[in-house]
Amino acid sequence: MSKQRRSYSAQFKFKMALEAISETKTIGQLSSENQVHPSQIGQWKRQLLDGGAHIFANDAVRKKRDQETMEIDLFEQIGRLKMELEWVKKKAARFS
């Protein structure tokens, strides 16, 4: 009879990794309290330490992408307004 694999939520993994980083309890204590293998907690800790910089970097990337999108929209609007202005000038020239 085989055991069914357990899956943990991202929030639980994050909590375990933070507790492992804070070192208030040993990884062995955390694993026995939460019935999680010590190597699994170590892996979550490593993932948090390796990926922590990306959490803050993604915000900067998102802001830059949003700004570029806004600039594209504004340039399109400027182009449309220039075309409308030229059309109005052409039509107004007929009447003057």
C-alpha atoms as an extended CHARMM CRD file, in Angstrom:
* protein
*
        96  EXT
         1         1  MET       CA              0.0000000000        0.0000000000        0.0000000000  PROA      1               0.0000000000
         2         2  SER       CA              1.4940000000        3.3300000000       -1.0330000000  PROA      2               0.0000000000
         3         3  LYS       CA              1.0510000000        6.6290000000        0.7140000000  PROA      3               0.0000000000
         4         4  GLN       CA             -0.5960000000        9.4620000000       -1.0960000000  PROA      4               0.0000000000
         5         5  ARG       CA              1.6870000000       12.4470000000       -1.6070000000  PROA      5               0.0000000000
         6         6  ARG       CA              0.8860000000       15.5100000000        0.4310000000  PROA      6               0.0000000000
         7         7  SER       CA              0.7250000000       18.9010000000       -1.1610000000  PROA      7               0.0000000000
         8         8  TYR       CA              1.2880000000       22.0540000000        0.8420000000  PROA      8               0.0000000000
         9         9  SER       CA             -0.0410000000       25.5100000000        0.1540000000  PROA      9               0.0000000000
        10        10  ALA       CA              2.2900000000       28.2890000000       -0.8740000000  PROA      10              0.0000000000
        11        11  GLN       CA              1.4470000000       30.1250000000        2.3420000000  PROA      11              0.0000000000
        12        12  PHE       CA              2.4730000000       27.1210000000        4.4530000000  PROA      12              0.0000000000
        13        13  LYS       CA              5.7400000000       26.7320000000        2.5200000000  PROA      13              0.0000000000
        14        14  PHE       CA              6.4980000000       30.4280000000        2.9450000000  PROA      14              0.0000000000
        15        15  LYS       CA              5.7800000000       30.2530000000        6.6760000000  PROA      15              0.0000000000
        16        16  MET       CA              8.0630000000       27.2320000000        7.1350000000  PROA      16              0.0000000000
        17        17  ALA       CA             10.8370000000       28.8650000000        5.0980000000  PROA      17              0.0000000000
        18        18  LEU       CA             10.6140000000       32.0680000000        7.1530000000  PROA      18              0.0000000000
        19        19  GLU       CA             10.7560000000       30.1520000000       10.4000000000  PROA      19              0.0000000000
        20        20  ALA       CA             13.7810000000       28.2300000000        9.1210000000  PROA      20              0.0000000000
        21        21  ILE       CA             15.5060000000       31.4780000000        8.1350000000  PROA      21              0.0000000000
        22        22  SER       CA             14.7720000000       33.1370000000       11.4720000000  PROA      22              0.0000000000
        23        23  GLU       CA             16.4510000000       30.1780000000       13.2390000000  PROA      23              0.0000000000
        24        24  THR       CA             14.2950000000       30.4980000000       16.3590000000  PROA      24              0.0000000000
        25        25  LYS       CA             13.7620000000       26.7430000000       16.0580000000  PROA      25              0.0000000000
        26        26  THR       CA             15.9320000000       24.1560000000       14.3930000000  PROA      26              0.0000000000
        27        27  ILE       CA             14.8500000000       22.5630000000       11.1540000000  PROA      27              0.0000000000
        28        28  GLY       CA             14.4810000000       19.3020000000       13.0570000000  PROA      28              0.0000000000
        29        29  GLN       CA             12.0450000000       20.8980000000       15.4950000000  PROA      29              0.0000000000
        30        30  LEU       CA             10.0500000000       22.4660000000       12.6750000000  PROA      30              0.0000000000
        31        31  SER       CA              9.8650000000       19.1770000000       10.8080000000  PROA      31              0.0000000000
        32        32  SER       CA              8.6590000000       17.2140000000       13.8310000000  PROA      32              0.0000000000
        33        33  GLU       CA              6.0620000000       19.8410000000       14.7660000000  PROA      33              0.0000000000
        34        34  ASN       CA              4.6200000000       20.0400000000       11.2470000000  PROA      34              0.0000000000
        35        35  GLN       CA              5.2330000000       16.4560000000       10.0100000000  PROA      35              0.0000000000
        36        36  VAL       CA              7.3800000000       17.6780000000        7.1310000000  PROA      36              0.0000000000
        37        37  HSD       CA             10.7100000000       16.1330000000        6.1500000000  PROA      37              0.0000000000
        38        38  PRO       CA             13.7160000000       18.3060000000        7.1620000000  PROA      38              0.0000000000
        39        39  SER       CA             15.1500000000       18.2720000000        3.6500000000  PROA      39              0.0000000000
        40        40  GLN       CA             11.8530000000       19.6410000000        2.3380000000  PROA      40              0.0000000000
        41        41  ILE       CA             12.0280000000       22.5920000000        4.7410000000  PROA      41              0.0000000000
        42        42  GLY       CA             15.6370000000       23.1570000000        3.7070000000  PROA      42              0.0000000000
        43        43  GLN       CA             14.6050000000       23.1820000000        0.0640000000  PROA      43              0.0000000000
        44        44  TRP       CA             11.8440000000       25.7290000000        0.7340000000  PROA      44              0.0000000000
        45        45  LYS       CA             14.3300000000       27.8720000000        2.6570000000  PROA      45              0.0000000000
        46        46  ARG       CA             16.7830000000       27.7640000000       -0.2590000000  PROA      46              0.0000000000
        47        47  GLN       CA             14.0260000000       28.6490000000       -2.7320000000  PROA      47              0.0000000000
        48        48  LEU       CA             13.0170000000       31.6510000000       -0.6260000000  PROA      48              0.0000000000
        49        49  LEU       CA             16.5800000000       32.8940000000       -0.3110000000  PROA      49              0.0000000000
        50        50  ASP       CA             17.2910000000       32.4080000000       -4.0220000000  PROA      50              0.0000000000
        51        51  GLY       CA             14.0230000000       33.8780000000       -5.2470000000  PROA      51              0.0000000000
        52        52  GLY       CA             13.6430000000       36.6980000000       -2.7420000000  PROA      52              0.0000000000
        53        53  ALA       CA             15.3330000000       39.2690000000       -4.9590000000  PROA      53              0.0000000000
        54        54  HSD       CA             12.9410000000       38.4790000000       -7.8200000000  PROA      54              0.0000000000
        55        55  ILE       CA              9.9560000000       39.4660000000       -5.7150000000  PROA      55              0.0000000000
        56        56  PHE       CA             11.1410000000       43.0550000000       -5.6310000000  PROA      56              0.0000000000
        57        57  ALA       CA             12.5850000000       43.0340000000       -9.1470000000  PROA      57              0.0000000000
        58        58  ASN       CA              9.2410000000       42.0210000000      -10.6730000000  PROA      58              0.0000000000
        59        59  ASP       CA              7.6470000000       45.1840000000       -9.3120000000  PROA      59              0.0000000000
        60        60  ALA       CA             10.1800000000       47.3440000000      -11.1560000000  PROA      60              0.0000000000
        61        61  VAL       CA              9.7300000000       45.3280000000      -14.3500000000  PROA      61              0.0000000000
        62        62  ARG       CA              5.9470000000       45.6640000000      -14.0930000000  PROA      62              0.0000000000
        63        63  LYS       CA              6.1830000000       49.4360000000      -13.6110000000  PROA      63              0.0000000000
        64        64  LYS       CA              8.4740000000       49.7740000000      -16.6310000000  PROA      64              0.0000000000
        65        65  ARG       CA              6.1510000000       47.6560000000      -18.7780000000  PROA      65              0.0000000000
        66        66  ASP       CA              3.1390000000       49.7320000000      -17.6790000000  PROA      66              0.0000000000
        67        67  GLN       CA              4.9800000000       52.9470000000      -18.5180000000  PROA      67              0.0000000000
        68        68  GLU       CA              5.9320000000       51.6430000000      -21.9690000000  PROA      68              0.0000000000
        69        69  THR       CA              2.3170000000       50.6510000000      -22.6170000000  PROA      69              0.0000000000
        70        70  MET       CA              1.1420000000       54.1050000000      -21.5930000000  PROA      70              0.0000000000
        71        71  GLU       CA              3.7120000000       55.7540000000      -23.8750000000  PROA      71              0.0000000000
        72        72  ILE       CA              2.5680000000       53.6380000000      -26.8330000000  PROA      72              0.0000000000
        73        73  ASP       CA             -1.0540000000       54.5900000000      -26.1940000000  PROA      73              0.0000000000
        74        74  LEU       CA             -0.1660000000       58.2730000000      -25.9440000000  PROA      74              0.0000000000
        75        75  PHE       CA              1.8630000000       58.2000000000      -29.1840000000  PROA      75              0.0000000000
        76        76  GLU       CA             -1.0890000000       56.5480000000      -30.9550000000  PROA      76              0.0000000000
        77        77  GLN       CA             -3.4040000000       59.2490000000      -29.6570000000  PROA      77              0.0000000000
        78        78  ILE       CA             -0.9920000000       61.9840000000      -30.7970000000  PROA      78              0.0000000000
        79        79  GLY       CA             -0.9060000000       60.4230000000      -34.2640000000  PROA      79              0.0000000000
        80        80  ARG       CA             -4.6920000000       60.2700000000      -34.4890000000  PROA      80              0.0000000000
        81        81  LEU       CA             -5.0180000000       63.8890000000      -33.3470000000  PROA      81              0.0000000000
        82        82  LYS       CA             -2.4480000000       65.0550000000      -35.9210000000  PROA      82              0.0000000000
        83        83  MET       CA             -4.3430000000       63.2650000000      -38.6800000000  PROA      83              0.0000000000
        84        84  GLU       CA             -7.6420000000       64.8330000000      -37.5580000000  PROA      84              0.0000000000
        85        85  LEU       CA             -6.0390000000       68.2770000000      -37.4220000000  PROA      85              0.0000000000
        86        86  GLU       CA             -4.6670000000       67.9120000000      -40.9600000000  PROA      86              0.0000000000
        87        87  TRP       CA             -8.1110000000       66.7860000000      -42.1640000000  PROA      87              0.0000000000
        88        88  VAL       CA             -9.8040000000       69.7710000000      -40.4990000000  PROA      88              0.0000000000
        89        89  LYS       CA             -7.2150000000       72.1610000000      -41.9880000000  PROA      89              0.0000000000
        90        90  LYS       CA             -7.7900000000       70.6820000000      -45.4480000000  PROA      90              0.0000000000
        91        91  LYS       CA            -11.5700000000       71.0030000000      -45.1370000000  PROA      91              0.0000000000
        92        92  ALA       CA            -11.3340000000       74.5250000000      -43.6730000000  PROA      92              0.0000000000
        93        93  ALA       CA             -9.1020000000       75.6630000000      -46.5790000000  PROA      93              0.0000000000
        94        94  ARG       CA            -12.0090000000       75.0480000000      -48.9750000000  PROA      94              0.0000000000
        95        95  PHE       CA            -14.1910000000       77.5530000000      -47.1720000000  PROA      95              0.0000000000
        96        96  SER       CA            -11.6810000000       80.3700000000      -46.8400000000  PROA      96              0.0000000000
